[in-house]
Amino acid sequence: MAPHTSPDRSDGEIDAVRRSGRADDEQLFATLYRDYHRPLLMFVLRLTGGDRQQAEDVVQETMVRAWRSADTLSPRSESAMPWLATVARRIVIDQWRRRDSRPPEVGETALENQASPEQTDRILYSVAVADAMRALTPAHREVLTATVLQDRTVNQAAETLDIPVGTVKSRVYYALRALRVVLEERGLTA
């Protein structure tokens, strides 16, 4: 692919910068960028499947490598494009190899669904409480389920269980005391 300016002009400028002995790196880089950025970008876009961000990164890295290797660019060649295209192609291949050599990255959504230490502690405590509830009498389990777990008032639980309100109150009191004892026996404090 030919650059959008005449190869003689840009390569002549590159040669003049080299011959001047002052090796004006900024001028060399500006000349390379001005004359070869657009054609190199079009070439790299095809290599990257149209990923403009990746192509821009590859072109930038290619230009930096050309700047660092200014003395290796052949002054006899008609164009620096073959050298630049080869370097760019190798950069893209290296990126593919790096991507294929490591496991795929996961997005943040996997971390969002991960339980935090606080959530883990709450889950473990809930499991321990559920297990401790099995140690209670059926009447105590029933009244705690009807009030605490189902978020009902004492009056609503009494109506649901078809027992007096006073009985519900006393059973809740003794059920909570028994549950506290079971949890303490298992090394958990309420």
N, C-alpha and C positions, 0 to 999 in steps of 0.2 A: 504494500500500500504506500503510495507516495504522500509526502507531507503536503499540506495545503500551500506552502510556499515553495519556491524553487530550491532544489537540493543544493545547487551551486552556491546560492547566497548564504544559506545557513551553515553549510559545511565550510565555506570560505571564511565566514566569521569565526567559526570554531577554530579553524587552522590559524587565523590571524591572532586570536587570543593566545593560542599555544605558542606561536612563534615570537610573540612580543616579549616573552621571557617574564612578564609580570604575572602571568597566569591569573587573570582576573576571574576568579571563580563565580562571582555574582553575575558577571556579563555572560559567562559560559552557560550558567544555569538558566539565565533569562532567555538566551538564544535557544537553548534546547527546549525549554518550556513553550516559548512562543511558536516555534516551528513544528514541534512534534506532539504537543499535548493532545490536540484534537484528534489526529489520526490514531495515536496510540490509545486514546480513550475508546474510540470506535472499535478498535481491534480487541481490546480487553473486555468491552461490553459483550462481544460475541463469546469470549472465553468463559465469562462468568454467568452466562445465561440471562443477561440483561440486568443483573444486579448492579445498579448505578453506584451505590455506596461502596460496595466491594471493588468495583472497577476503579473508582476514584482513588481508593486506598492503594491499589496495585500500581496505578500510574504514578502516584506520589512516591511510592517506594522505588519504582523503576527510575524515576528522575533523580532521586537521592543517590541511588547506586551509580547512575551515569555521572553525576557530579563527582562522586568519590573516585570513579574510575576514568576520569577525563583523559588521562594519559594513555589508556588502552584503546580508546576509540580511534579507529584507523583514519589517518588524515587522507589516505588515498581512496577511501570508499566514497561513492557518490552520495550516500545517505547514511545517517545514523539509525534510521528506522529498523533495519534488520537486527542490529545489536539490541536496540530498545525492545523490539518485539520478542526476541529470544529471552531476554531478562524477564520481561513481563510474563511470558508463558511459563517460565520456571517458577516464578513467584506464585502463580495460580496453582500450578501442580503441587508445590510445597504446601499450600493451604489445603488442598484436597487431601493430601497425605496426612497432614496433622489432624484434620477433621475425622478421617477414617481410622486413625490410630488410637483415638481415645473414645471412651463411652460418650454417648450423646448427652448433652446438657439438658437438665430439666428446668422448667420454668418455675416461677415463684408460686404457682398454684399448688404444687406439691407441698411446699413449705407451709402454705396457708392452711392446708388440711391437716397438718401435723399437730398433734396434741402438745400443748405447752406443759412444762413441769407442773404448773398449778392445776391444769385440767387433768393431768394424769393422777395427781394426788387426790383430786375430788372423785375421779372414777374409782380409784382403788378404795377410797373411804366408802363410797356408795356400795361397792361390792361387799366390803366388810360389814356394813350395816345390814345389808340384805341377808347376809349369812347369819348375823347375830339375831335377826328377827326370827329366823327359823328355830332358834333356841327358846323363843317365848311360847307361852301357852297359846292355843288357838284363839281364845277370847281376846288376849292382849294384842295378838297380830291383827285380828279383825278390827278392833277399835282404832289401832294406830293407822291401819290402811284407810279406814273410813274417815278419819279426821286429818291426820298429817299428810299422808301420801295423796289423798284425793282432794285435799285443800277444802275441807268442809268445816262448817261451824259445828259446835257440840250439838246444837239443836237439829241441824240437818243430819248429822250422823245418827242421832237418837231416832229420828224419823225413819232413816234408811234401814237401821238395824232392828227397828221395832223394839227398842228398850228405853227405859226412862232416862231422862237427861242426867240425873244424878249418877246413875250407873255408868254412863258414858264418861262423865268427869272422873269418877274414881278409877275406872279401868285405864283411862289415859294416864292418870297420875302414876298408878302402879306399873303400867306397861313401860313408861319412860324410865322409871327407877330400875326396873328389871333389865331393860335394854342397856342402860348405863353400866350396870354391874357386868353384864356379858361382854360389853366392849372393853371395860377395864381389865377383865380376866384375859382378854386376847391382846392386851398391850396397847389398846387404843383408848384415847380419852375423848369424850364428847365435847 
